[in-house]
Amino acid sequence: MVSDSALVARETARMVNDDVPVRPCVVLVGPPGSGKTTVGQVLAALLGVELRDTDHAIEVEQGQSISDIFLGEGEPRFRELERVEVATSLASHAGVLSLGGGAVMDPATAAALAGHTVVFLDVGIADAAKRVGFDRSRPLLALNPRAQWTRMMETRRPTYERLATFSVQTAGRTPQEIAAEIVQRLETGDTGDQR
């Protein structure tokens, strides 16, 4: 049996007209390497909706990479672009929405997530390192990436946990397994943490 919350999520993703507000069926949050984009692609396919990745949308809109924006215009400018993109996507995208890792640290963005189904993709440093390789395309991890990632998670974890409807552990799991768990939990209305 499909729960009311799963039905609402699916119908929200499908109903796009003047009378019904458009909103994402699921918002994915988590640190770099948690699998937001990859899991988001699989999840969107399972739900029969589109994925919108806010970092990718910013890169397309600005015609440059996130790293180039950080280097050329600074982190405050990137965060401003991110805030606008997230607010726009929350109001206009009816599928799965993947946020950049630091987006939730903006108070306006955190407030805007109220009432949305937010899933925190939780991951440890070992799995994150395997997934992203801590290369220079991650501007906040460019110098001493393992220490930077650990500090970042110490700062961000409480916000991810506070904003999440539920959390899903991604360590040692495939994107298909993670997405299937999210769908199952949406369908059963299970928002208890599985950490």
trRosetta pair geometry for C-beta under 8 A, 3 or more apart (Angstrom, degrees):
i j d omega theta_ij theta_ji phi_ij phi_ji
2 6 5.0 -115 -173 84 91 128
2 7 5.6 108 129 -56 116 90
2 187 5.1 -75 -130 -151 70 88
3 6 4.8 96 57 8 80 100
3 7 7.0 -143 97 -3 43 88
3 186 7.4 -159 54 146 113 45
3 187 5.8 130 14 165 90 34
3 188 5.6 88 -29 -171 127 11
3 189 3.6 -165 -165 -35 163 101
4 7 5.6 -58 -148 39 33 112
4 8 6.2 34 155 -21 67 106
4 189 6.9 37 44 -80 73 127
5 8 5.6 -51 -146 36 32 113
5 9 6.4 36 153 -22 63 104
5 117 7.3 124 178 -92 108 130
5 186 6.3 -131 114 -164 97 62
5 189 4.8 121 22 -106 121 82
5 191 7.9 -50 123 -48 177 113
6 9 5.6 -51 -148 34 33 113
6 10 6.4 27 156 -14 66 106
6 183 7.9 70 -133 -171 119 59
6 186 4.3 110 -101 137 86 82
6 187 4.0 51 -83 -98 164 42
6 188 7.5 59 -33 -2 131 29
6 189 7.0 -103 -19 -56 90 67
7 10 6.0 -58 -147 40 30 105
7 11 5.9 22 159 -12 67 112
8 11 5.9 -60 -138 44 27 105
8 12 5.9 33 160 -26 64 108
9 12 5.9 -54 -146 32 24 113
9 13 6.7 22 155 -17 59 107
9 25 4.1 88 -178 -166 82 96
9 26 6.5 35 -155 -49 127 82
9 47 7.6 -79 133 -139 108 133
9 117 6.0 -17 -99 6 115 158
9 186 5.4 -54 29 -167 159 128
10 13 5.8 -59 -156 35 31 111
10 14 6.5 16 153 -10 66 112
10 25 6.5 55 -76 -133 29 142
10 47 6.5 -152 -106 -161 82 95
10 48 7.9 43 -144 52 98 106
11 14 5.7 -65 -146 43 35 105
11 15 5.7 19 164 -14 75 114
12 15 6.5 -60 -129 39 24 99
12 20 8.0 -157 -129 161 58 120
12 22 7.9 122 176 -151 79 42
12 23 5.6 -45 179 66 126 89
12 24 7.8 35 124 108 123 19
12 25 5.3 155 76 -92 107 76
12 94 6.5 -162 138 -153 68 87
13 24 7.7 19 -91 -165 86 37
13 25 4.0 -26 -54 -44 112 126
13 47 6.4 65 41 149 175 121
13 48 7.8 129 117 84 136 77
13 49 4.4 -68 -176 -93 136 140
13 94 4.7 129 -145 154 45 87
13 95 5.6 73 -143 -99 109 45
14 49 7.8 -111 -62 -90 65 102
14 94 7.2 178 -28 155 15 133
15 20 4.5 -23 136 96 119 160
15 22 7.9 -159 97 -98 67 66
15 94 7.5 -167 60 -143 48 140
16 20 7.3 -110 -103 78 17 107
16 22 5.4 33 -118 -94 84 114
16 94 5.5 -101 -71 -36 109 156
17 20 5.6 60 53 28 81 94
21 91 7.6 -71 -171 -151 101 67
22 91 6.8 70 75 158 89 43
22 92 5.5 38 90 -141 132 29
22 93 7.0 141 145 47 113 14
22 94 4.9 -80 -159 -67 97 97
23 90 6.6 2 -136 178 79 62
23 91 7.4 -24 -93 -116 69 26
23 93 7.9 19 -164 74 22 57
23 94 6.9 56 58 -109 28 60
23 116 6.6 -145 174 -108 119 95
24 27 5.2 98 91 -65 146 80
24 52 7.7 -117 -99 43 114 112
24 89 7.2 27 -50 147 118 90
24 90 6.6 -65 -2 -124 106 52
24 93 5.4 16 -75 96 86 96
24 94 6.9 -177 -99 -140 35 16
24 95 6.5 -29 -134 77 75 34
24 96 6.6 71 -164 -137 107 17
24 97 3.9 -73 -103 -6 153 117
24 116 6.4 38 63 -153 100 121
24 117 7.7 -129 107 52 89 85
25 47 6.2 180 88 176 152 154
25 49 6.1 158 14 -4 133 169
25 94 7.0 47 -31 170 88 57
25 95 6.4 -35 16 -160 102 26
25 96 6.5 -46 59 -73 92 57
25 117 6.9 -18 158 48 45 130
26 43 6.6 -82 70 153 148 139
26 47 7.6 -174 5 -43 120 163
26 96 5.1 -11 65 -120 98 79
26 97 7.2 -175 93 31 51 69
26 117 5.2 -57 -109 99 59 112
26 118 8.0 136 -168 -103 60 22
26 119 5.9 1 -172 -1 108 118
26 182 6.8 65 -143 169 159 129
26 186 7.2 -76 -77 -82 120 138
27 90 7.6 5 -89 -104 135 90
27 96 8.0 164 -89 -166 28 55
27 97 4.8 -20 -111 73 72 105
27 98 7.9 163 -162 -86 53 24
27 99 6.4 29 -179 -20 98 111
27 113 6.4 -136 86 -135 162 101
27 116 5.1 36 -1 141 130 133
27 117 6.7 150 17 84 78 56
27 118 4.8 -29 73 -106 106 69
27 119 7.1 163 79 21 50 70
28 36 4.6 156 124 -142 123 87
28 39 6.7 159 -132 87 154 112
28 40 5.4 -123 15 -78 152 103
28 43 7.6 148 -58 36 130 157
28 96 6.7 28 -15 177 109 100
28 97 7.0 -175 20 91 73 50
28 98 4.7 -16 61 -110 114 70
28 99 6.8 -172 83 19 58 73
28 119 5.5 -27 -107 70 62 96
28 121 6.0 19 -167 -19 100 116
29 36 7.2 13 -120 -105 11 128
29 99 5.3 -5 -97 54 78 118
29 101 7.8 112 -169 -127 68 41
29 103 7.4 -122 -121 63 101 104
29 104 5.4 54 -149 -45 140 135
29 118 6.0 6 3 -173 119 103
29 119 7.2 162 27 80 72 45
29 120 5.5 -33 78 -103 93 63
29 121 7.2 177 82 17 38 78
29 160 5.7 -170 121 -130 117 87
29 163 6.7 18 38 92 164 127
29 164 6.9 -133 56 -82 118 89
30 34 3.3 -87 131 73 134 168
30 35 7.5 -2 81 45 148 64
30 36 5.6 -179 49 -60 102 104
30 101 6.7 -52 103 -115 42 81
30 120 5.7 123 -77 -168 87 59
30 121 3.7 -73 -33 63 157 82
30 122 6.5 -138 -125 -69 117 31
30 123 6.7 78 175 6 129 100
30 160 6.4 74 -100 -137 49 138
30 170 7.7 65 -169 -4 165 138
31 34 5.3 113 56 -33 62 113
31 101 4.9 53 -141 -143 37 125
31 123 6.6 -125 57 54 102 102
31 128 6.4 -20 103 -115 115 142
31 149 7.0 98 168 -159 138 89
31 152 6.4 120 -132 117 120 117
31 153 5.6 -35 -68 -87 154 91
31 156 6.4 134 -80 82 96 145
31 160 7.8 -62 -37 -63 78 151
32 101 5.0 -61 -42 -43 67 154
32 128 6.4 88 101 -166 69 114
32 132 5.4 18 155 -54 102 168
32 138 5.5 67 -144 -133 163 136
32 140 7.9 176 -19 64 138 107
32 141 6.5 -104 59 -26 158 142
32 149 7.0 -101 61 -118 107 104
33 123 5.8 -142 113 102 89 150
33 127 6.8 145 155 113 110 70
33 128 2.9 99 106 -150 149 74
33 129 6.9 20 -132 -31 157 26
33 130 7.8 110 -156 55 117 58
33 131 4.3 137 -147 67 79 118
33 132 4.3 -94 -78 -8 93 114
33 149 7.7 10 18 -140 137 137
34 101 7.7 135 10 -102 116 102
34 121 3.9 129 153 107 117 106
34 122 6.8 -22 -135 -94 120 3
34 123 4.3 -166 -110 0 69 124
34 128 6.8 -11 -57 -98 54 97
34 131 8.0 -162 -12 69 13 161
34 170 5.6 125 -169 27 67 152
35 38 4.9 -70 -159 58 79 105
35 39 4.3 73 135 -21 105 109
35 121 5.6 -128 59 169 88 149
35 123 7.1 130 -1 -59 94 140
35 131 6.7 -99 -68 -142 76 158
35 170 5.1 -173 18 -159 132 152
35 175 6.0 -168 -171 -99 128 88
35 178 6.4 85 107 59 149 169
36 39 6.4 -55 -127 46 15 102
36 40 5.7 24 161 -28 56 117
36 53 7.4 122 123 -125 103 99
36 98 4.3 130 156 -156 103 112
36 99 7.2 -95 -165 53 152 49
36 101 7.7 -161 -8 -70 145 72
36 121 5.9 -168 -74 31 69 143
37 40 5.4 -56 -142 35 23 118
37 41 6.6 28 157 -24 60 100
37 51 7.7 104 -152 159 59 141
37 53 5.2 22 -109 -105 96 141
37 56 7.5 105 -117 -31 125 123
37 98 5.5 134 -83 143 54 168
38 41 6.0 -49 -155 25 30 111
38 42 7.0 20 152 -8 61 104
38 175 4.7 -109 137 -94 100 141
39 42 5.8 -59 -153 41 37 107
39 43 5.8 37 151 -21 71 111
39 121 6.2 161 38 -104 157 147
39 170 7.2 -93 -58 -116 144 127
39 175 4.8 -152 -89 -144 59 88
39 178 4.9 -57 -123 99 124 130
39 179 5.5 179 -165 -62 77 88
39 182 7.7 104 168 -11 116 142
40 43 5.6 -55 -138 41 29 112
40 44 6.0 33 160 -22 65 106
40 51 4.6 110 144 -139 103 128
40 53 6.6 138 86 -78 158 93
40 96 5.0 172 -158 130 85 129
40 97 8.0 -84 -139 104 129 9
40 98 4.2 -64 -68 -57 159 124
41 44 6.0 -53 -146 34 25 111
41 45 6.6 25 154 -17 60 106
41 51 5.4 -71 -89 -14 50 161
41 175 7.5 7 61 169 92 146
42 45 5.8 -57 -153 36 32 112
42 46 6.4 31 151 -18 66 107
42 175 4.6 147 -7 141 146 107
42 176 5.7 -135 -159 -89 149 52
42 178 7.6 98 73 70 137 88
42 179 4.0 -136 110 -29 109 159
43 46 5.7 -55 -149 36 32 111
43 47 6.2 16 158 -6 67 111
43 51 7.6 102 69 -88 87 110
43 96 5.2 118 100 -101 111 157
43 179 4.1 -150 -71 -134 71 104
43 182 5.7 -15 -116 74 122 142
43 183 7.0 -177 -138 -51 79 93
44 47 6.0 -65 -144 47 28 101
44 49 5.2 -102 -153 80 78 74
44 50 5.9 -8 -166 168 133 12
44 51 4.0 -111 -36 -51 154 88
44 95 5.6 36 -130 172 107 121
44 96 4.3 -117 -75 20 89 126
45 48 7.5 31 -176 -73 29 36
46 179 5.6 155 -3 151 142 118
46 180 7.2 -171 -111 -86 159 55
46 183 5.3 -93 136 -66 139 144
47 95 7.4 145 93 -154 125 79
47 96 6.7 132 41 -46 140 107
47 183 6.8 -162 -66 -104 85 106
49 94 6.7 -127 -149 115 123 75
49 95 3.4 170 149 -126 111 91
49 96 6.0 133 91 -13 117 78
50 93 7.6 -110 85 -163 107 97
50 94 7.8 68 41 71 97 72
50 95 4.0 -150 63 -27 61 163
50 96 7.4 -147 102 33 39 74
51 95 6.1 -110 -71 124 26 130
51 96 4.8 -25 -108 73 71 105
51 97 7.8 161 -159 -86 56 25
51 98 6.5 18 -174 -8 102 111
52 57 6.3 24 -176 -51 93 130
52 89 5.5 -171 116 -142 141 122
52 93 4.6 -85 14 -136 150 152
52 95 6.3 126 -7 64 89 107
52 96 7.4 172 25 87 63 54
52 97 5.3 -15 67 -113 97 70
52 98 7.1 -171 92 27 47 74
53 56 4.0 61 84 14 110 114
53 57 6.6 174 85 -16 55 85
53 98 4.4 -16 -111 67 72 116
54 57 5.4 -52 -144 36 35 115
54 58 6.4 39 156 -21 66 102
54 82 6.5 79 145 -146 125 76
54 85 4.8 128 -159 126 98 122
54 86 5.5 8 -122 -78 154 72
54 89 5.9 -111 -90 -5 98 158
54 97 7.1 44 -41 -177 97 91
54 98 6.8 -147 5 91 77 60
54 99 5.3 14 18 -123 133 51
54 100 5.6 -96 83 -18 108 86
54 103 6.5 57 78 -77 153 152
55 58 5.8 -54 -152 33 31 111
55 59 6.5 31 151 -19 64 105
55 66 5.7 -27 -161 -62 103 135
55 82 7.9 -1 -88 -111 62 102
55 98 7.9 -55 16 111 92 99
55 100 4.5 110 -62 -81 102 102
56 59 5.6 -53 -149 35 34 113
56 60 6.4 33 154 -18 67 104
57 60 5.8 -54 -148 37 31 110
57 61 6.2 28 155 -17 65 110
57 85 5.5 150 96 -157 121 127
57 89 7.1 166 24 -70 169 125
58 61 5.7 -58 -143 41 29 110
58 62 5.8 9 164 -2 67 116
58 66 6.8 66 92 -88 124 86
58 69 7.3 -40 146 -30 118 164
58 78 7.6 72 169 -153 151 78
58 81 5.3 98 -138 138 118 120
58 82 6.4 -27 -74 -84 149 63
58 85 5.3 -77 -68 -53 92 161
58 100 7.9 -14 9 -42 138 134
59 62 6.3 -66 -136 50 22 97
59 63 7.9 140 169 -37 52 4
59 64 6.7 -115 -146 88 68 33
59 65 5.7 7 -126 -116 115 37
59 66 6.2 -63 -73 -40 101 72
60 63 7.6 21 -179 -69 26 44
61 81 7.7 175 86 -166 129 117
61 85 7.4 -159 14 -93 151 116
62 69 6.1 24 134 -82 164 121
62 81 6.8 3 -58 -148 130 156
64 68 4.1 -101 167 87 116 137
64 69 5.9 144 97 -52 112 78
64 72 7.4 -18 140 25 162 143
65 68 4.6 99 55 5 79 101
65 69 7.1 -138 98 -4 45 84
65 137 6.9 -84 175 -148 141 92
66 69 5.6 -54 -151 35 34 113
66 70 6.4 37 151 -20 66 104
66 78 6.7 75 -157 -141 78 133
66 100 7.6 150 -119 -120 148 138
66 137 7.7 78 60 173 98 77
66 139 6.6 -132 126 -6 92 116
67 70 5.7 -54 -150 35 32 113
67 71 6.2 22 156 -12 67 110
67 136 7.0 70 -132 140 149 75
67 137 5.4 -104 -39 -147 136 48
67 138 7.6 -41 -79 -29 104 8
67 139 5.0 163 -117 -59 67 100
68 71 5.8 -57 -141 43 31 107
68 72 5.6 11 167 -3 69 118
69 72 6.3 -63 -129 50 21 97
69 73 5.4 -37 -169 39 63 113
69 77 6.6 -140 175 101 94 106
69 78 4.8 114 125 -88 120 100
69 81 7.0 -76 -167 30 150 152
70 73 7.5 -51 -88 57 7 71
70 74 6.9 9 -161 -157 43 13
70 75 5.8 23 -134 -75 85 66
70 78 5.6 -10 -77 -35 67 147
70 139 3.9 42 70 -137 170 172
70 140 8.0 -136 -128 -46 154 69
71 139 7.1 -147 -43 -117 79 127
73 77 3.8 -76 140 69 113 156
73 78 6.9 137 86 -43 107 74
74 77 5.1 96 66 9 80 101
74 78 7.2 -144 104 -3 44 89
75 78 5.5 -56 -147 39 38 112
75 79 6.1 38 157 -21 72 105
75 139 7.7 -173 -85 117 94 136
76 79 5.7 -55 -145 37 31 111
76 80 6.5 36 153 -22 64 103
77 80 5.6 -51 -151 32 33 114
77 81 6.6 32 152 -15 65 104
78 81 5.7 -57 -152 39 34 110
78 82 6.1 36 150 -22 68 109
79 82 5.3 -51 -142 38 33 117
79 83 6.3 42 155 -26 65 101
79 102 7.4 -73 -103 117 96 121
79 106 6.3 157 -174 -78 105 122
80 83 5.8 -48 -148 29 29 113
80 84 6.7 25 155 -13 61 105
81 84 6.0 -60 -154 39 31 109
81 85 6.2 29 152 -18 67 111
82 85 5.7 -57 -144 39 30 111
82 86 6.1 28 160 -19 67 106
82 100 5.9 -73 -135 36 129 136
82 102 7.6 22 150 86 170 92
82 103 5.4 -140 164 -105 121 90
82 106 7.2 168 101 -21 109 147
82 109 7.7 -24 129 -71 94 147
83 86 6.1 -56 -146 36 25 107
83 87 6.4 22 157 -15 62 110
83 103 7.8 165 -81 -148 49 82
83 106 5.3 -141 -93 167 102 166
83 108 5.9 51 -154 75 117 124
83 109 5.8 -120 -123 -53 72 105
84 87 5.9 -58 -147 39 28 109
84 88 6.2 27 156 -18 65 110
85 88 5.8 -58 -146 39 28 111
85 89 6.1 24 158 -17 65 111
86 89 5.8 -58 -143 40 28 109
86 90 6.2 31 158 -22 65 107
86 99 6.1 38 -112 -120 115 108
86 103 5.4 138 -71 -167 145 131
86 106 7.9 155 41 58 149 135
86 109 5.0 26 98 -125 154 111
86 112 6.9 129 128 81 105 145
87 90 5.9 -53 -145 33 27 112
87 91 6.6 12 158 -6 61 112
87 108 7.3 -26 -70 139 120 112
87 109 7.3 -109 -55 -99 79 71
87 112 5.8 -114 -105 -121 75 165
88 91 6.1 -73 -154 45 27 102
88 92 5.8 -22 166 17 67 123
89 92 6.3 -80 -126 54 24 85
89 93 4.6 -5 -166 0 74 128
89 97 5.4 133 148 -134 122 129
90 93 7.4 -18 -67 36 14 94
90 97 7.1 97 -84 -171 58 177
90 112 5.5 142 54 154 173 117
90 113 7.5 -118 -112 -88 140 53
90 116 6.9 -85 -142 -72 106 146
93 97 5.5 116 93 -81 138 110
99 103 4.1 -109 175 49 115 146
99 104 6.7 98 117 -43 148 84
99 109 7.7 127 -148 179 143 132
100 103 4.7 114 60 -35 80 103
101 152 7.6 28 144 162 131 133
101 156 7.2 -5 165 -151 89 169
102 105 5.2 -41 -173 18 73 120
102 106 7.9 77 140 -25 78 87
102 140 7.2 119 -47 -27 136 160
102 156 7.2 -103 -109 -98 59 133
103 106 6.3 -49 -175 16 47 109
103 109 5.2 -133 163 169 82 162
104 109 6.1 -130 -112 112 31 117
104 110 5.6 78 -170 -86 67 84
104 113 7.1 -2 -120 -22 91 154
104 156 7.1 98 73 -156 112 100
104 159 5.1 152 128 138 114 119
104 160 6.4 113 78 -82 162 59
104 163 5.7 -135 -151 17 129 161
105 109 7.8 28 54 60 35 124
105 110 7.5 18 -130 -49 6 114
105 155 7.7 20 -108 136 130 108
105 156 6.4 -73 -68 -109 109 90
105 159 6.1 119 -91 76 61 175
106 109 4.0 69 75 12 105 112
106 110 6.6 -178 84 -13 51 84
107 110 5.5 -53 -142 36 32 113
107 111 6.3 32 158 -18 65 106
108 111 5.8 -55 -148 38 30 111
108 112 6.3 32 152 -23 64 108
109 112 5.5 -55 -145 35 32 113
109 113 6.7 38 154 -28 63 101
110 113 6.0 -55 -159 23 31 114
110 159 6.6 -84 -107 -162 128 110
110 163 6.0 -115 -145 -85 83 129
111 114 6.1 -25 -174 -10 46 113
113 116 5.2 -87 -165 39 60 121
113 118 5.5 40 180 -69 120 139
113 163 5.3 27 103 -162 146 119
116 165 7.8 -119 108 -39 55 120
117 165 5.0 -41 -149 -2 58 160
117 186 7.2 53 -174 -112 155 103
118 163 5.2 -58 114 140 162 88
118 164 5.1 -124 108 -119 99 42
118 165 5.1 137 50 -8 62 86
119 164 6.5 55 -139 -147 20 97
119 165 6.6 -41 -71 51 57 96
119 166 6.2 -12 -118 71 75 74
119 167 7.3 137 -168 -110 61 29
119 168 6.1 8 -179 1 109 110
119 182 5.8 10 -126 -125 165 118
120 160 4.5 107 -130 167 127 100
120 161 6.4 -23 -34 -84 174 43
120 163 7.4 121 -64 76 109 84
120 164 3.8 -58 -17 -87 110 141
120 166 7.5 -139 28 113 83 34
120 167 4.2 -30 70 -108 105 84
120 168 7.3 165 82 23 55 62
121 167 7.8 173 -78 -158 15 68
121 168 5.9 -23 -110 68 59 94
121 170 5.1 35 -177 -38 93 132
121 178 7.0 42 -128 -173 109 139
122 160 7.5 137 -86 132 83 140
122 167 5.1 36 -22 -179 121 115
122 168 6.8 176 21 79 85 38
122 169 5.3 -41 75 -103 106 54
122 170 6.5 169 72 7 46 85
122 171 7.9 -45 112 -19 77 93
122 195 6.4 9 58 -106 163 112
123 127 5.0 -115 -168 83 105 119
123 128 5.1 125 121 -60 123 91
123 131 7.8 -34 -177 11 159 142
123 169 7.7 129 -82 -162 47 56
123 170 4.7 -35 -79 61 97 110
123 171 5.7 142 -138 -62 65 77
124 127 5.6 86 60 18 75 98
124 128 6.9 -140 100 -6 34 96
124 171 5.3 27 16 -88 99 134
125 128 5.4 -59 -139 42 33 114
125 129 6.0 37 161 -25 69 105
125 146 6.3 72 -175 -148 133 84
125 149 5.7 126 -121 109 99 129
125 150 6.2 -12 -80 -75 139 85
125 153 7.7 -119 -67 -3 90 151
126 129 6.0 -54 -151 32 25 111
126 130 6.8 24 151 -17 60 105
126 171 7.5 59 70 -138 97 113
127 130 5.6 -52 -151 34 37 112
127 131 6.3 30 155 -17 67 109
127 170 6.7 176 130 105 150 89
127 171 4.5 -155 -25 -121 151 73
127 172 6.7 -104 -90 -36 129 54
128 131 5.9 -63 -149 39 30 108
128 132 6.2 -15 171 18 69 109
128 149 6.2 165 110 -170 144 146
129 132 7.0 -74 -131 54 21 78
129 133 7.0 68 179 -100 56 21
129 134 5.8 -21 -130 -21 76 111
129 145 7.7 123 -113 119 92 120
129 146 6.9 4 -87 -94 127 91
129 149 7.7 -154 -68 30 83 170
130 133 7.7 7 -173 -66 16 59
132 135 7.0 -134 155 15 76 81
132 138 6.2 49 166 -45 134 143
132 141 7.8 66 121 70 136 164
134 138 6.6 -81 -143 46 45 137
134 141 5.3 -117 -146 149 82 129
134 145 3.3 117 -169 142 129 162
134 146 6.9 -41 -93 -53 165 62
134 149 7.0 -88 -102 -38 116 131
135 138 6.5 108 68 9 57 93
136 142 5.5 50 -131 -123 69 92
138 141 4.1 4 111 39 119 113
138 142 6.9 -172 87 -56 66 64
138 145 7.3 77 80 -127 126 116
139 142 5.8 -16 -153 -31 37 115
140 148 6.3 174 145 165 73 127
140 152 6.5 94 137 -90 128 138
141 145 4.1 49 174 -130 96 90
141 148 4.9 172 -120 91 58 134
141 149 5.9 30 -115 -60 116 88
141 152 7.8 -57 -77 -17 90 148
142 145 7.3 108 -5 -76 2 89
142 148 7.9 53 37 -12 44 172
143 148 6.8 112 77 -50 62 134
144 147 4.4 -14 145 39 114 116
144 148 5.7 130 93 -25 77 94
145 148 5.5 -59 -138 41 31 112
145 149 5.9 32 163 -22 68 106
146 149 5.9 -52 -144 34 28 110
146 150 6.4 28 156 -18 62 107
147 150 5.8 -55 -148 37 31 112
147 151 6.4 29 155 -15 65 107
148 151 5.9 -58 -149 39 29 108
148 152 6.1 34 152 -24 65 109
149 152 5.5 -54 -146 35 29 116
149 153 6.4 27 156 -17 64 105
150 153 6.0 -56 -149 36 29 107
150 154 6.6 33 152 -22 63 104
151 154 5.6 -52 -150 32 34 114
151 155 6.5 26 154 -13 65 107
152 155 6.0 -64 -156 40 30 107
152 156 5.8 4 160 -1 69 119
153 156 5.9 -64 -126 51 30 97
153 157 5.3 47 173 -46 70 103
154 157 6.6 -28 -126 10 16 114
156 159 5.5 -69 -162 44 54 110
156 160 5.8 53 147 -25 87 104
157 160 5.7 -55 -143 36 32 112
157 161 6.1 27 161 -16 67 109
158 161 5.8 -59 -145 41 29 110
158 162 6.1 30 157 -22 66 110
159 162 5.7 -53 -140 36 30 111
159 163 6.2 16 165 -8 65 112
160 163 6.4 -72 -149 44 22 101
160 164 6.1 29 158 -36 63 114
160 167 7.7 77 139 -103 102 112
161 164 5.9 -52 -141 21 27 116
161 167 6.8 -21 -113 -59 71 134
164 167 5.2 47 146 -63 161 77
165 191 5.3 -81 159 -141 84 120
166 185 6.1 -119 78 159 159 148
166 190 7.3 63 -97 120 164 66
166 191 4.4 -146 -55 -157 114 61
166 192 6.9 25 -120 59 117 16
166 193 6.0 -178 -154 -86 77 56
166 194 7.6 45 174 1 112 86
167 193 4.9 19 41 -130 100 99
167 194 7.2 -149 87 42 74 67
167 195 5.7 8 94 -53 128 112
168 178 5.8 115 139 -155 135 88
168 181 5.6 139 -136 101 127 130
168 182 6.1 -62 -51 -70 157 87
168 185 7.8 -149 -78 4 112 152
168 194 6.6 20 -117 54 54 114
169 173 7.3 110 110 -3 74 134
169 194 6.5 -114 3 103 99 90
169 195 5.8 131 -56 -115 110 62
170 173 5.6 -121 -163 52 45 109
170 178 5.4 15 -115 -99 84 140
173 177 4.5 -117 -175 82 103 130
173 178 5.3 119 116 -54 126 90
174 177 4.7 100 54 3 79 100
174 178 7.1 -148 93 -3 43 87
175 178 5.7 -58 -147 40 34 111
175 179 6.0 31 158 -17 69 109
176 179 6.0 -54 -141 40 27 108
176 180 6.1 30 157 -21 63 109
177 180 5.8 -56 -146 36 27 112
177 181 6.6 29 154 -20 62 104
178 181 5.8 -54 -154 32 30 111
178 182 6.7 30 150 -19 64 104
179 182 5.6 -52 -151 34 35 112
179 183 6.4 34 153 -17 67 103
180 183 5.8 -53 -148 37 32 110
180 184 6.2 34 153 -20 65 107
181 184 5.6 -55 -145 38 31 112
181 185 6.2 27 157 -17 66 108
181 194 7.5 -105 -177 45 134 160
182 185 5.9 -59 -147 39 28 107
182 186 6.3 31 154 -20 64 106
183 186 5.7 -55 -149 36 31 112
183 187 6.2 28 155 -18 66 109
184 187 5.8 -59 -148 38 29 110
184 188 6.2 6 161 -1 66 112
184 190 7.5 -10 125 37 79 126
185 188 6.2 -61 -135 48 29 96
185 189 7.8 -105 172 66 55 7
185 190 4.4 -95 -140 71 77 95
185 191 6.9 112 171 -80 110 43
186 189 7.7 24 -179 -71 25 36
